[in-house]
């Protein structure tokens, strides 16, 4: 499991491809929002939270698409499938690597969005990192499973968002809400059921992915 | 093609050719007669309330379709049986049809009663997300061209989709809260005091259930024949 994480991270350290493209894409999405909507109206915690999650979802999906492309193209897929390890750990390794990319991207993005679109009414609390972590973990859990599947099909660029966005809908609703609360300085009691929803989502789909990855890798 | 699949399709033939269309025809006809001529108008909502005799059943059957897809998917992953895969696909297609009909009949009712075609009420939000999940499932199958890997992937998605439902229900409820006025007028039981109304409701439910089963069995047979044909064509190529 950790071998996969190390492998993905060292490729990233040498090339910097994933994180650079993720960050640039995210920046572009923010610019698109600012150009297509009136930037002066996009202020306050709700918009920062909403923009962060829309951006992370769009840019993250495009980047997660690449997650298994190297394996497919270089023939390492078969090697992975033949490796004498539990396939669930291969899945978890990929999830952790993708989680690290997405977390790094959100750490860069959040201040950027806040600066570009106004900091009025923003008072971050420890709930903010917690909600970002839980939300990004869910995106990584679903995105990793589906990107392994989509990498096998035609039109994989279209297919991954098509498969993952609807399934991620409950997560997105929850993450936008908890991030707003984290930015606006609300207390945990006010959003505890939301946090449970996020945690539940992560738990359900990490378990499902861990169990079902066996089937996905088998070809 | 496994012989198991062929014999199963053969066994299904008389049942699905005669009994299901007959039962569907009789009950659907009875339901239409009940709904349009027998039942009285609902006191508050008037004539548009009659759409609920169909709408409500479409709603729960579209959830049922999801459960069937997931069940057939799990069955496929366990046994690798092509029959299970055909059932999963057929249920997803009919499920998508029923969800579409639900999304079609809903606004027809909502416009005169709520004054809008659409509102982000929890149930509506959930339904539209379910519709997209069904559609994505069928897209995955189309883009994969029916090889075995894609059958497995579709099965994975079928299971992930059903796991998503409870989370989705929870999320939309927390998100939009529960609008009491909307929910009460949305409740079909509130308006069904008259015996004829209850009968119409029950009969249309049975009719739509038979229709679902009939369409699924037709779809399964269609795929079976299609796949047999592909095998025969491939054999002919070789000789």
Interface residues (C-beta under 8 A of the other chain):
Chain A: X142 X145 X146 X149 X152 X153 X154 X155 X159 X162 X163 X165 X166 X167 X169 X170 X171 X173 X174 X177 X193 X194 X197 X200 X201 X204 X205 X208 X212 X215 X216 X218 X219
Chain B: X77 X129 X132 X133 X136 X139 X140 X143 X144 X145 X149 X150 X152 X153 X155 X156 X157 X159 X160 X161 X163 X164 X167 X168 X170 X171 X172 X174 X175
